[in-house]
Amino acid sequence: MDQTLMVVAGQAISLGMAAAAVAAVLIGLALGWLLGRGRKPLAPVAAGKGLKASRAASDDAFLRGLSHMMADHTDQAIEEFTKAVNLNTDTVETYVVLGNLFRQKGQIERAVRIRQTIIARANLDPAVQLQARFDLGLDYRKGGLFNRAVEAFQEVLSRDPGHQDALRQLVGLYEEMRDWASAYETMRRLSKLTGEDNRLVLAHHKTELGKDLQAAGKLDAAEQAMSQAISVHKKCLDAYLHLGDLELARGRNRKAINLWRKAVQMAPVYAHLVISRLDMAEETLGRKVVADFLAGVDLDQAEPATLLALAKSRQRHGEHKQALQLLEAAIVKEPGCLEAHQLRGDILLAAGDNDACLKAYVELLAQVQGYGAQYQCGQCGFVSHQLAWKCPRCHGWDTMTPRHS
């Protein structure tokens, strides 16, 4: 994620922008800053030559700092901006940029001191002070001081209840802190302000709350939270999966099966998540119930991950021929499915078919280079061996899907 270096009139400036765009914004910012200071000084000053020289030197240092920012020379930029504020302490803009650079470098204490200095200034424009409080929250969050970050963003909202960025930061913080109830209420508040449809995210908040309640042994509250998740968004797959788990744990096998069947119908691409659950619960559910469920899977439309899960189930029951057929189908659809190659080789090796086994392992080795991750985020491209309902990189919900080579 790009590091925000300063916010001017609502415009965030970061190192991740294209060079030309950064240059245009920064040059315009610099010119406006210099001209604005000439028209509206922050404090009354005498027009002496020494003061003019100090201001000129401060302006030069500021511009050199911008130049280093565009070149991604953070240390040199910090050095020049520090010179600028030492030569002219009235330039709030320079303090803002310097604080953001300190945050980017991980020097959180220095960044925090700068925000506090800005906030403490007398006769400061309320909008500038509000931005400093928001930046303080960002500093605390970057430093892992989540409780202080929450307090900072709540202070911003007490002064500006419609501050959408503060609400977004709070949602992210509450999610990281696993305070799902607060995340849910804050996202609802944000949705009312923006008009955005965040029902899927809200449903995930309720689902995660239900998981935590179930882990704590509060099964009634957990069931209520997961049922609310489905009411909020009918296609929250994770809610169906875990509500099914809960129903199974409570001995309500028929309800669990019905929930999992709905999950497969709703999102066939994730059918393997249900199949693995059925395999683990076979002793409780009974072989016939599981077999009847699996027989309803459309093999022609099945994803490679689904075929692999079915093959594992067949192998576990000693149905090696059927397992090999499913693995062959999975490999045809996804040649890079390493686990399918490996399982096929293992089955052939156990059967004593050495030639076919050797061929299977050779094909496996041919696929090893450059492959391995099973899931990929459709929003930012992040790849992972494990499914995450919330992408670890872009933090989007329900963006991870089975990866195809």
N, C-alpha and C positions, 0 to 999 in steps of 0.2 A: 504494500500500500504506500502511495506517495506521501512524503512528509510535507505538511503544510508549513510554509515559511512565513507568510503573513496574510492577513485578510484586510482588504481595503475596499470599502463600499460594497461589502458582500462578496468580493472576488478573492478566492483562495489562490495563492501563488505557491507552486511546489516544484521540486526538482524533477518530478516525473513528467512535466509538460514538455512538449516539443520545443527545441531550442529557439526556433523563430518566434513562436508564440510567447515564450518566456521573455525573450529580448524585447518584444514589442510592449508587453505589459510592464516590464521593469523600467524601460526607458520612459514610458508614459508616466509611470509612478514617480520616478525620480524627478522628472520635469515638474510634475504637478506638486510634488513635495517641496521642491526648491522655491517654486513661484509662490506656493501657498504660504510658506514660511516668511517670504518677503512681505506678503500682504497682511498676514494674521500671526504675529509672533505670539508665543504662548505666555510670555511675560514681558512687561515694559522694559526696554533696554536703552542705554545711551548709545548714540551713534559715533563712537570713537573708533579710531583706526585699529586699535588693538582688538576690539570686539569684532570688527569686520574681518580682520585677518583670521581670527579664531573660527568665525563662522565659515569662511571660505575653506579653511583647512578641514573643518568638520564635513562640509559638503563634498570635498574631494575624497575624503576617507569613505563617506557613504557610497559614493559612486564606484569607488574601487571595490568596496564590499559587494555591491550588486554584480560587478563584473566577475568576481570570484564565485558568487552564487551560481551564475549562469554556466561557469566552467566546472561546477560541482567541486570547488576547492573550499570545503567547509571550514577548515582550520584557518585558512588565510582570510576568509570572509569574516569569521569571528574576530580576528585580529583587527581588521579595518573598521568594523562596526564598533568595536570597543574603543578605538581611537576617536571615532566620531562622537560617541557619547561623552568621552572624557573632555573633548574640546567644546561640546555644547550639550549640556544636560537637559535642555528644554525640548529636545527632539524625541517625542514619544514614539514616532514611527520606527526610529532606529532601535529603541529598546524592545519594541515588539518583535522585529526581525531577529534581534540578537537572542531574545528569549526562545524563539522557535528553533533557532540553530542549536542552542544549548540542549533543547529537548531532543532534537534529531541526533545529537551526539551522545545522548544518554546522561547528560549532566543535569539531572533533574533538580537538584538543590539550587543550582545557579539560575535555572529557568524560573523556578518558583520565586526566588528572591526578586527577580526582575518584575514578575507579575505583581507581587505584593507592593513593590515600589511604585508601579504605575497606579494601582488601586488607591494607594495612600495619597496621591497628589490632590492638592486642593484645586477647586474650580476646573476639574477635568470634565470634558465632554462626556455626558452619561453613556453615549453609545460606545465611546472608547473604553470607558471603565467596564461596561458590560462585556465587551470583547475580551478584556484582560481577565475577567472572572471566568469566562468560557475557556480561554487559553490555560488558565490555572487548572481547570478540570482536566484538560488534555494532558498537561504535565503530570498531574498525579496519576492519571490512568497509565501513561507510558511508564511511570516508575513503579507500577504495581500497587499503588496506594489507593485501592478501589473505594474504600469507605470515604476517604477525603475527596476523591473525585466525585462521588455521588453527592456529597455535601456542596461541592462547588457548583455542580450543574443544577442542583435544587435551588441554590442561591440565585443563579441566573434566571430560573423559572419564576422565582418569587418576584423578581423585578420585571420580567417579561414573560408572562404565562404562555405566549404564543411562539416562544423560541423553539423552532422545530429541530435545529441541530442539537440543542441541549437534550431534547427528548430522545432523539436518535442515539446520542451517546449514552443516556441512561438505560435505554433498552439493551444496548450492547453490554453495558456493565452488569446489569442484572442477570443477563444470560450467562456471562462469565462467572458470576457469583452463584449461579444456580438458584437465584431468588425468582422463581418462575411466576409467583403470584404478582410481584412488583413489575416484572417484565410484561406480563399480560395487561395489567392496568395501564402502564405507561404507553404500551403500543396502542391500546384502545384510545387513549387521549390523543396520541399522535394521528391516528387514523381520522378522528373527528376533525382535526385541524386541516389535514391535507386532502381529505376525501379519497385517499388511497384505499384499495382493497387489500387489507392485510390479514384476511381471515385465515389463510393457510398458516401464517406465522403464529397467529393467536392460537390456532388449534395445536400447533407444536408446543407452545408454552403449556397448554393444559395437559398435553400428553406427557411432557417431561415432569410436570408436577405429579401426575399420576404414577409415573415410574418411581419417583422418590418416595411417595406415600406408600406404594406397595413394598418397596425395600424396607421401609420402617414398620411394616406389619399393619398399616392402616388400610385394610383392604376395602372397606366401604367407601372411605374418602377417595381412595385410588380409583375405584370403579366410577364414582361420580365425576371425577376430573376427566377420565378418559371418555366417558359418555358425552360430557360437555364438549370435548374436543371434536367429536364426530358431529355434534349439533352445530358447532361453529363452522366446520368445513367438512362436507360429506366425503371428500376425497383425501383426507389425511391418512395415508396408508399406515404410518407408524402407530396411530391410535388403534386401528383395527388389529394390527399384529399383537400389540401389548395388551389390549383388552381381551383378546383371545387367550393370551398367556394367563391373564388373571382369572378368566372364567375356568380355564383348565385347572388352575391351582385350587379353585373353590369347588371342584368336582362337577362343574357344569359343562360336561363334555360336548353336548349337542350345541350349546351356545358358542363354545370355542370353535367347533368345526364350521358353523355358519358364518362366524366372523372371518375366519381364514378363507373360506370360499369366496366371500365378498371381496376380500383383499386381492385374491388371484384374478377375479373377474374385472376388478377395477384397474389393476396394474399388473398385467401378465409378465412384464419385464422383471418383476421382483418375485415371481412365483417360487424361486429357489429358497427364499426366506421362509415361506410357509412349508415347503417340503422338508427342510431341515428340522422344523418344529415338529412336524408329524412323525418323522423318524425317531426323534428323542422321546415322543409321547406315545409311541406305538404300544408299549406295554400297558399303558393306562387306557388308551382308546380301543385297542384290539386290532389285530392284523387286518381283519376284513374291512373295518372302517377306514383304515389308512389306505389299503389297496383300492377300495372303491373310489376314494378321493383322488388318488394318483391316476387312476384309469381315466378320469375325466379331463386330464391335461391334454391339450391339442399339441401333439408332437411336431406337426408340420409348422405350426406357428411359434413353437417354443424357442426361447432364447438359449444360447449355448450354456449359460449358467444354470438354467432350468434342466436341460438335458444332463448336465454333469451331476446335479443333485439327484435326479432320477436314477442315474447310473450307480451312484453311491448306494442308493437304497436297494437296488437290484443286487449289487455285489454283496451287501450285508446279509442278504438272504440266500446267497450262494447261486444266484441266477446269473452266472458269468456271461453266458452267450448274449442274453438280453442287455446286460451292462455294456458289453463291447459294442453292440449295435448302437446304443445310445451315445457312447463315447465317439464312435465314428461319425455320427451325425453332428455332434457338437464340434468336432474338429473340422468337418467340412464347412460348417457355418462360421467358425472362428479358429483358423489355423494357429493363432497365437495363444490359444488356451492351454497354458503349460500344465495345469493340473489334470486336464483331460488326457494329454499325452502321457503324463506320468502314471496315472491310474491305469490306462490301457496297458502300458508296459508291465506294471506290477501284476495285473491279472494274467497276462500272457506268460510271465515268468513263473507264477504260481502254478499255471497249467502245464508247464514244461515245454511250451512251444518256443524254443530258444531262437529260432530264425525270425519268427514274427516279433518276438520280444526285442531282439536286436534292432530290427527295422523301426519299431516304435520308439526306442530310445534315441536312435539316430535322428529321427524326425523331431523328437523333443529337443535335442541339443541344437538343431537348426533354428529352433524358435526362441532359444534362450536369450540371445543377444538383443538388447534394446526393448525387451518386453517383460512384463511382470505385474504391473499394476492392474487391478481388476475393475476399478471404478474411476470415472473422470467427471469433473464438474463441467456442465454445459455452459456455465456462465464465465468462468475464468480459466478453465483448462487444467486445474489442479488434478493430479492423479494420486490414487491411494490404493493400498492393498485391502483396506477395510472400508465398508460403507459408513458414511457419516451423513445424517439427515441435514446437518448444517455444515457447509463447506468450511474447512479450517482456514482457507485463504481469503475468500471474498465474503464469507459469512452469510451466503445465501442459503435459504432453506429449500430442501427438496431439489437441489441442482445436481446431485451426484447420481449417475446412472452407470450400469455395466458398460465397460469400455470395449470397443472393437478395434482391432489392429488394422 
